[in-house]
């Protein structure tokens, strides 16, 4: 039961400290992408561990496409 509480709480803390739009700490864009990869990668792995193979794959693909597009448009402006 502890991992079921600790994992989302840890993800929320990481996100709030480093990846949120109003994060407590300003970090370089590459590091922010790393934090996002850890949080969303863990979510995809959790889906996979629960036996939801295709939702995990689609979630991972959606995250990759969204991150690539957001990074592309962020560098254009």
Backbone as numpy.savetxt, mean C-alpha at the origin, in Angstrom:
# Nx Ny Nz CAx CAy CAz Cx Cy Cz
-5.46 -14.20 16.99 -6.28 -13.01 16.99 -5.41 -11.74 16.99
-4.27 -11.80 17.63 -3.40 -10.63 17.69 -2.96 -10.15 16.30
-2.55 -11.03 15.37 -2.18 -10.55 14.03 -3.35 -9.88 13.31
-4.57 -10.33 13.59 -5.74 -9.74 12.93 -5.94 -8.29 13.35
-5.46 -7.93 14.51 -5.57 -6.55 14.99 -4.28 -5.78 14.68
-3.14 -6.44 14.88 -1.85 -5.76 14.73 -1.54 -5.39 13.28
-1.87 -6.23 12.34 -1.53 -5.96 10.94 -2.24 -4.71 10.40
-3.56 -4.60 10.53 -4.20 -3.37 10.04 -3.78 -2.12 10.84
-3.55 -2.30 12.13 -3.10 -1.17 12.93 -1.72 -0.71 12.49
-0.82 -1.67 12.25 0.51 -1.32 11.76 0.47 -0.65 10.41
-0.40 -1.14 9.52 -0.55 -0.53 8.20 -1.07 0.91 8.32
-2.02 1.10 9.22 -2.58 2.45 9.40 -1.52 3.41 9.95
-0.70 2.93 10.89 0.35 3.78 11.45 1.38 4.12 10.38
1.84 3.11 9.62 2.79 3.38 8.53 2.23 4.39 7.54
0.98 4.18 7.16 0.34 5.06 6.19 0.25 6.49 6.73
-0.20 6.63 7.96 -0.35 7.96 8.54 0.97 8.69 8.73
2.01 7.95 9.05 3.31 8.58 9.28 4.02 8.97 7.99
3.89 8.14 6.96 4.75 8.32 5.78 4.03 8.46 4.43
2.84 7.90 4.25 2.26 7.83 2.91 1.02 8.68 2.71
0.40 9.12 3.78 -0.83 9.91 3.66 -0.53 11.27 3.03
-1.53 11.88 2.39 -1.31 13.21 1.83 -0.83 14.24 2.87
-1.29 14.11 4.10 -0.85 15.00 5.18 -0.04 14.20 6.19
0.92 13.43 5.70 1.74 12.57 6.55 2.55 13.39 7.55
2.88 12.77 8.68 3.65 13.45 9.72 5.07 13.71 9.27
5.62 12.81 8.46 7.00 12.94 8.01 7.04 13.02 6.49
7.72 14.02 5.97 7.89 14.15 4.53 9.08 13.28 4.12
8.84 12.34 3.23 9.90 11.46 2.75 9.94 11.56 1.24
11.05 11.17 0.62 11.13 11.22 -0.85 10.05 10.35 -1.50
9.74 10.70 -2.72 8.68 10.01 -3.45 8.95 8.51 -3.56
10.18 8.13 -3.81 10.52 6.71 -3.94 10.27 5.97 -2.62
10.59 6.59 -1.51 10.34 5.96 -0.21 8.85 5.85 0.07
8.09 6.86 -0.33 6.63 6.82 -0.17 6.05 5.67 -0.99
6.57 5.47 -2.19 6.12 4.34 -3.00 6.47 3.02 -2.33
7.61 2.97 -1.67 7.99 1.76 -0.94 7.04 1.45 0.20
6.64 2.48 0.94 5.67 2.28 2.03 4.35 1.78 1.46
3.90 2.38 0.38 2.65 1.95 -0.24 2.76 0.51 -0.75
3.91 0.14 -1.29 4.11 -1.23 -1.76 4.04 -2.22 -0.61
4.61 -1.86 0.53 4.57 -2.74 1.70 3.13 -2.92 2.19
2.40 -1.82 2.32 1.03 -1.89 2.83 0.12 -2.66 1.88
0.13 -2.28 0.59 -0.77 -2.95 -0.35 -0.29 -4.36 -0.69
1.02 -4.57 -0.69 1.55 -5.92 -0.91 1.13 -6.86 0.21
1.16 -6.37 1.44 0.72 -7.19 2.57 -0.77 -7.51 2.45
-1.56 -6.56 1.98 -2.99 -6.82 1.80 -3.22 -7.88 0.73
-2.48 -7.80 -0.37 -2.61 -8.81 -1.42 -2.16 -10.18 -0.92
-1.08 -10.23 -0.16 -0.61 -11.49 0.41 -1.61 -12.05 1.41
-2.27 -11.19 2.17 -3.29 -11.66 3.10 -4.46 -12.29 2.35
-4.88 -11.67 1.26 -5.94 -12.27 0.44 -5.50 -13.62 -0.09
-4.28 -13.70 -0.55 -3.75 -14.95 -1.07 -3.69 -16.02 0.03
-3.26 -15.64 1.22 -3.18 -16.58 2.33 -4.56 -17.10 2.75
-5.58 -16.29 2.51 -6.94 -16.72 2.84 -7.55 -17.59 1.74
-6.79 -17.81 0.67 -7.27 -18.67 -0.40 -7.99 -17.95 -1.51
-7.95 -16.65 -1.53 -8.62 -15.86 -2.57 -7.59 -15.45 -3.62
-7.24 -16.40 -4.46 -6.16 -16.19 -5.41 -6.45 -15.08 -6.41
-7.57 -15.19 -7.11 -7.86 -14.20 -8.16 -8.16 -12.81 -7.62
-8.89 -12.67 -6.52 -9.02 -11.32 -5.96 -7.67 -10.72 -5.55
-6.76 -11.56 -5.05 -5.42 -11.07 -4.70 -4.68 -10.58 -5.94
-4.77 -11.34 -7.01 -4.10 -10.96 -8.26 -4.70 -9.67 -8.80
-6.02 -9.58 -8.86 -6.67 -8.37 -9.39 -6.39 -7.16 -8.53
-6.36 -7.36 -7.21 -6.04 -6.26 -6.31 -4.62 -5.76 -6.57
-3.68 -6.68 -6.68 -2.29 -6.30 -6.93 -2.14 -5.57 -8.27
-2.82 -6.05 -9.28 -2.77 -5.40 -10.60 -3.37 -4.00 -10.52
-4.51 -3.87 -9.85 -5.15 -2.55 -9.72 -4.24 -1.57 -8.98
-3.58 -2.05 -7.93 -2.66 -1.19 -7.18 -1.49 -0.76 -8.05
-0.92 -1.69 -8.81 0.21 -1.35 -9.68 -0.18 -0.33 -10.74
-1.31 -0.53 -11.37 -1.77 0.39 -12.41 -2.06 1.76 -11.81
-2.76 1.79 -10.69 -3.08 3.05 -10.04 -1.81 3.79 -9.63
-0.86 3.10 -9.05 0.38 3.73 -8.60 1.19 4.25 -9.78
1.24 3.47 -10.85 1.98 3.90 -12.04 1.35 5.15 -12.64
0.03 5.17 -12.76 -0.64 6.34 -13.33 -0.51 7.55 -12.42
-0.67 7.36 -11.12 -0.54 8.48 -10.19 0.87 9.05 -10.21
1.87 8.19 -10.27 3.26 8.67 -10.33 3.53 9.40 -11.63
2.99 8.87 -12.72 3.18 9.50 -14.03 2.57 10.91 -14.04
1.33 11.03 -13.59 0.67 12.33 -13.61 1.26 13.28 -12.57
1.81 12.74 -11.49 2.45 13.58 -10.47 3.72 14.23 -11.05
4.46 13.50 -11.85 5.69 14.04 -12.41 5.42 14.99 -13.59
4.27 14.88 -14.21 3.93 15.77 -15.34 3.54 17.16 -14.88
2.99 17.27 -13.68 2.50 18.60 -13.24 3.53 19.34 -12.43
